[in-house]
Amino acid sequence: MARLATTPGAAAWRRLRGGALLAALAAAAMGARAQPEADDITPPSPAQTLGCLQRPAEPLSVQQNPPNDRDTGLVRLKLRFDAPDAPPQVEMLAASARPQVQRLVRHYVESYRLPCLQPQDGAVDAVQEFAFIGRPHGVVQQQSALVPLASQADLPSRQCLVRPPRDPAPMRGTGRVLEHVVFSLHFAGDGTQAPQVRMEHSTASAWAQERILDWAAGFRMPCRQAGDAPVVLRQHFSLGAREVRRYGFSKPVLGLAEFLGMTEQPERLRAWFDFNTMGCPFKVAYKAYGPQLPNLVRAEPPFNPDRTPFLQWLRERQLHYANEQQAGDLFGRTAVIQVPCGVLDLQSAPDAAAPVSDSPPSSSLHSQEILS
């Protein structure tokens, strides 16, 4: 069972019953296309991915107090590592758990260490979230997420990217399914140097691949200076016969429920997120590359670290395709998702569909524009 609480003040709750309604919404959301653009995929260092993080072997645990407490609470922290052998600096981002639970969480994360941190990494930030969800008979269901925080992820590096002076030779696909070429541009020198071009994924012919890669070598980033950190950008080409009918996202903005209904096995989704703590409502751009490549997800500005665990979870969701043509047509397309205020509770417990209190959000509501 599942539920999605709407914004405070709504007349009624919108309830999503497992995958039934989610799957039904998917059929109406497919059918216009967005031209892909270059995306910054510069690989982080081992420390920036938290690959060497040392933390306690035993997971953090709490007890419900009193035993029938159904709303144990949330603790979300920002962690900053600035030395390999020192505890992180801890900043409380959101907390609805009892004070003793907050102290327990803070003490737990202060034992973290990042021994592979190098001076060139600078300070490494991460967001740690603990959601303690009370259940009957003293059971606490815990959701924990630790996600590297790249505050520059929403600031694309392509502002000085210059296309080659000529367009690529006209090319078309020949079948009923779109053909895709995805390549990356690795810039490591100054603004005059050509990038190293690498093929990441292709369903096109060898002839088309060769011509696209030859053309891509003409990209430049003239704002770069010698010694600047490397930058890696991803570019996507789609080739298809003009007369073939294609799938796309039929609506400019999808509701979160609609989007989740388009994913694989929505009835098996398990998650708990309190959007009231994330500056709701807000929009998210989801670019579908999976499962061949990692999906790309970006929330609308301003940057908000409280959204990091949810965005990571959303990035891992894969679309469910009706057939090969739909999979090809939606590859590299961007869906804009409207995230409301309220609580998303997708849990396996039999009582998970019971409404929770319609509490006001912790941040003021504001209207925002769709991501370009």
N, C-alpha and C positions, 0 to 999 in steps of 0.2 A: 504494500500500500504506500501511497505517497500523498503529500499535500504541498501546495504552494500558496502561501499567504499573500494576499494582495496588499496594496498600499493602505495605511491606516485610514479609517473613516469610510472604507468601502462597505456597501450594504450587506455583502455576504462573502463567505470564503469561496475561493475557487479550489476544488479538490481534484487531484489527479489520481485515478485509481490504477496503480501499477503501470503497466505498459499499454493498457487498453486504449485510454483516451490519447495518450502520447502517440501511439502508433497511428491512430485515426487521423490525428492532425498532420502527420507527415505527408500524406497523399496530397493534401491541398497546398502544401508549401513548395512543391517542386514546379518548374516550368517557365529571363533576361540575363544578361551576362555582364560581368564586370571585367574591364581590361586589366590584367595583372600588372604589377609594377615591381621595381626592385625592392627587396626586403633585406634589412641588415641581419645577417646571421653570423657575425664575427664570433668565432668560438672562444669561450672563456677559458681561463687557466684552470688547473686542477683545484686550486684553492677557491676560485670563484664559483665552481660547481659544487663545493663542499665535499669533494671526492675523498678527502682524507680526514673528515670530521671524526673526532673522538668524543664519545658520549657514553653515559652509563649503559651497561649491558641490560639492566632490568628496566622495563618500561615504567613510566610514571603511573601511579594508581591512586585513586581517591575513593572514599566511602561516602555514600549518601548520608546526609545528616539534616533532618531526621530520615529514617529509612524510607518513608513514603514521599520524600521530596522528589518531584518529577522534573525539576528544572535546575540542574546542578550548575550549569553556566559555561561561559566561554572565557578563555584567556588567550589573547593574541599579543605577541611580543616582536619587537624589532631587535635583532642581534647585530652588533658590529664587532668584527674581529680585526684588530690592528696589530697583533703580535702573535707569533706561532705558539708561544708557551704561556699565554695569558688568557684569562676568562674573557668572554665577550662583554662589551657594554650592552646593557639591557634597557630598552625603552618600552614602556607599556603602551600598546596601541589601542587595545580594547579589552575590557574586563567586566563580565557580569557574574563571575563566580564569587563565592564567599571570600573574605580577606584571607582566611587561613589557606584556602586553595591557591590563591594568588601567590602567597609567600612560598608555598610548596613548589609551585611551578618555577618561580624565580630562582629558588635555590637549586632546582634540578638543572636548569639551563646554564647556570653559572659554572657547572662542571665541564662544559663543552670546551674543546680545544681544537685548533686548526693548524697542526704542525707543519703542513706544506706551504704555509703562507710565505710568499717572497716579497721583498721590497717593491718590485715592479707591479705587484698585484694591487698595491695601495690597501685601503681598508675594504674589507669584504662584508657586505650586508646580507642578512637573511631575515625571513619572517617565519616565526614558529607559532603555530596555532594549536591549542588544545581545546576541544569541545567535549565537555562531560555531559552526556545526555542521560538523565535519570529515567530508570525504568522500574516497574513494580518489583517488590520483594528485595529492595536494596541493591539491585543490579545497576551498574553504571556502564553505559556504552560509550567508549571513548573514540573520538576521531582525532588523529594527530597528523599534522602536515608541517614539514620543514622545507622551505623553498628558497633558493638563492634569490636575492632581490637585486635586479639590475635596473636601477632607477633611470638609466639612460635608454632602456629598451623601447620606450615610447617616443624617443627622439631620433628619428631615422638619420643615418649618415649620408643619405643620397641627395642632400640639398645641393651638393656641388658636383653631382654625377652628370657628365656630359655624354650624350649619345654619339655614336660615330657619325661623321659628316654625311654619310649616305645610308639609305634604308637597305635592309637585306633584300636579296632578290625575291620576287614573288614566289610563294610556294603554297601548295594546297595539299590537304590530305586526299586520299583516294577512296577510303572506305566510309562506312556509316558511323564510325566511332571517331571522335576527335583524337588526333595524335598530339603528344605533348613532348616538349623538350625543356628540361630544367637544367640550367647551368649556373655556376657560381663564378664571381669575379673576385680575385684575391689581389688587393692593392697593398703593396708593401714599400714602394718607393715614394718619390716626390710626385708632383702633379704632372710631370711630363712622361712618366713611365707607364707602359702598357700593363694591364693586369694579367695575372695568370688565370686562364679560363679552364674550368674543370666541369666535365659533364656529371650531373648528379642523378638524372633520371631521364629516360627517353623511350618513347614508343614509336618514334618516327623512323624513317629510313636512314641508312648510313649517309646517303647523299644529302638529305636535309640537315642532318646533324653537322656534317662537315661545313656546309655553307653558313649555318648559324654561328658555329664556333669561330669561323674565320671573321665573320662580321663583328662578333662580340669583342674581339681583340682591339677594336677601335675605341672602346669606352675609355674615358679618362676622369680623374678626380683632380681638377686643377688647383683646388684649395689645399691639397696636401703639401706638407713640408718634409724634407729629408729628416728621418728620425721619428716621424709620427708612428703611432701604433698601427699595426696592420688592420685592415677593414675587409670584411668579406660580405658581398652582396649577392643575393639570389635573384635570378631573372627567369621568367617562365614564358614560353611560346606555345601557342595552340594552333594546330593546322587542321583544317577540315574542309570538306566540300561545301560550297555555298548553299546548295539546294537541300542539304540534309537538315531536318528539323531537330532542334537541340533542347535539352533540358536546361533549366536554370532555377534560380530562386525567384518565385513569382511575386514576392512581396519585398518592398525596400527594407522593411524592418520586421523581424520575426520575434514573437514572444518567446520567452525562455521555454515555456511548455511546448510550443510548437517545435523549437529546435531540438529539445531533448527527445521528442517523438520521432525525429528523423535519425536518431543514432541507433547503433546496434544494441539490440536486446534492452530496450528502455525499462522493461519490467524488472530487470536485475540491477538497476542503478542503486547504489548505496552511498548516500552523502547527507551531510547536514551543514547548512550555511545560513548564517544570520546576515541578510543583506542590510538590515538596519544599521549595522556597524561599518558599512562600506561606502557611505556617502551616496546612498540610493536616492532615486533611481539613476541608472547609468546604462550606457550602451557599450557593447563589445563587438569588435570585428573579428570574425573567425574565418581564417583562410584554410580551406580543406586540401591537404596534401597527403593525408594518411590513406593506407598504411605504408605507402612507399617512402614517404619523407615525413618528418615531424610537422604537425599542423602548426600554424602561426596564429596567436591570439594577442590582441592588443585592446586595452580599454581606452575609452575616450579620455582626453585630458580634462582636468589636471591629474597628474600622476598621484595615485593613492595606494600606499603600501598595504593597506588593509585588504585590498582585493586580491593580493598575490596568491594565497592558497586556492581561492575559487578559480582564478584564471588558469592556474596549473591544472586543476581538475578538468576544466573545460577543454584545455588543450589536448588532453588525453582521450577525449570522446571522439569516436569514429562514426562517420555517417554510414547509414545502412542504405545500400543501393538496390534498386529493383532489378537492374540488369547491367550489362557491360556498357551500354550506351550511356546510361545515366551516370555511371561511375566516371566515364571519360569526360562527359560534359561538365560535371561539377568539380573535377580535379582543378585545383588552383583558383576556384571561385571563392568569393568572400560573402559570407552571410553576416548581416548586422543584427545583433540580438539585443532586445530590450530586457534589462534585468530590473524587476520591480523592487519595492520595499517588502519586507516581511521575512519569513523563514522558509527555506527549502528543506524539507525533511523527507528524505528517501531512505527509509530504513526497513529492515526485515522484520522488526517486532510487530506482532499482530495488532497492537494498539496505535501504530504509527499514524493512522489517519485521523486521530482525534485532534480537534483544533487546539492551538495554544493561544495564550492571551495576545490580543491585538495591540501590542505595546507600541508607543511612538518611536520613530527612528532616533538614533543618537546624533544624527547630522541633519541639518535643515535640507529640505527638498529644493531642487533647482532644475530648471529646464536646460537641456543640452542639445547640441546639434549632432547629427549623424556624422560619423567619421568619414572623411573623404577618402 
